[in-house]
Amino acid sequence: MGNSKNQLKREIGLWGLSANLVNIMVGAGIFALPAIIAADLGFSSLYAYLLCGVLISLVMLCFAEIGSKITSSGGAYSYIQSSFGPYFGFLTAIFFVLASAGADAAVINAIADIIASKFPLFELIGVRIVFFLVTFTSLALLNVKGVRKGAGLVNVITLAKLVPLLLLAIFSWGGVSSENLVVGSIPSLGEIGPVVLVLFFAFQGAECGLSVSGEVKNPVQNIPKAIIVSILGVLLLYIIVQTVSLGVLGEDLGNFQKNTLGEVAGKVFGPIGFILMTVGAGISMFGLLTSSILSMPRVLFQASKDKVIPFEILSKVHPRYITPFVAIVVYASCGFIFASSGSFKQLAIVSSASMLLIYFGVCLSVIKSRISLKEIAGSEPHFKLPGGYLIPILAMLIIIWLLFNLTAKEAIGIALFLLILTLFYFIRARWLKRSGI
């Protein structure tokens, strides 16, 4: 029993937590992915959504269990470091930032693609790079000047991500042609794997919503219920959007990868529909960027402060604005570099693969925490998954299968990056030991 004075109040109910998870999961991916997925699988793309829903459900349930045992801040980073030590904490922090920066880079490429659908000038690489530089610099400066300014902008545009999607899902059925809704055969694992790896990008982020687990009423019941409710809600929304898109554009859907849902809305509602969906998609994507550049530099800052990342400069605080200005600038610079070097699809795969590695570590942490004779972080578990080790093992098997769908070039790149990080970590650790630091 802890001191009640130091405990947060449990005031978040089932629907409050569910809404938080939905809000975080529904980001930029669904605005850009329908055409990319349809180009590979057609109407059979709906099976890819179902598989993604199963995977993210299993993973989030693992987050719920380990998060009830390790209540310190830091999320996946804290779970893995507490379970397996500082080396794995170091890798998690790096890959977490890599996944997020890759996601930001993919999103800003999607924004540029949307703008290019109306202004072809944005197809020029030089124009895109200038756009990336101005955007990341502006958002970095905004957050350096104070967390209140950054958080205020996030709050203003939060709902914009849901409104256009809901309008499209509810009011577009009049433009759907039944001839376009021919149910495809179930794709083979070889066909669906690479597609799921890309689509998984649209389901990331729910782990952030579980960071408020310490303030949830009756967490043993409400956390797993909220996970199921939110994922089913997001899955249903995504499937409806994909179905409407296929029903309206048919086989042509795969040809509209720059502004997919804008084209769907334009065909159903005319020019006003195209404009509203395009603006809504742009606002939603920009909102995701704003939120990420507000929060992710704090991971770099904390990891540096904890000496997990061996760059003390990242923990410097601005003397006037009292913000982690170096971490903000470094993170925004990573986003800019990634954005300038890849397309949406390439960057989405890098982000998904990096996040899947972290999810794998979290699932392993659940198993480790169960077989360990010690209490992790000194807290009693509040929630335990049914079925013994079945859920974390199933999640890990699906993750391994998805990672095997990386191309040889992608897999070698990640492996080399992992090797470089490992060498750096142990060489530095040995140097510190010899120096007596």
Secondary structure, 3 states (H helix, E strand, C coil): CCCHHHCCCCCECHHHHHHHHHHHHCCCHHHHHHHHHHHHHHHHHHHHHHHHHHHHHHHHHHHHHHHHHCCCCCCHHHHHHHHHCHHHHHHHHHHHHHHHHHHHHHHHHHHHHHHHCCCHHHHCHHHHHHHHHHHHHHHHHHHHCCHHHHHHHHHHHCHHHCHHHHHHHHHCHHHCCHHHCCCCCCCCHHHHHHHHHHHHHHHCCHHHHHHHHHHECCHHHHHHHHHHHHHHHHHHHHHHHHHHHHHHHHHHHHHCCCCHHHHHHHHHHCHHHHHHHHHHHHHHHHHHHHHHHHHHHHHHHHHHHCCCCCCHHHHCCCCCCCCCHHHHHHHHHHHHHHHHHCCHHHHHHHHHHHHHHHHHHHHHHHHHHHHCCCCHHHCCCCCCCCCCCHHHHHHHHHHHHHHCCCCHHHHHHHHHHHHHHHHHHHHHHHHHHHHCC
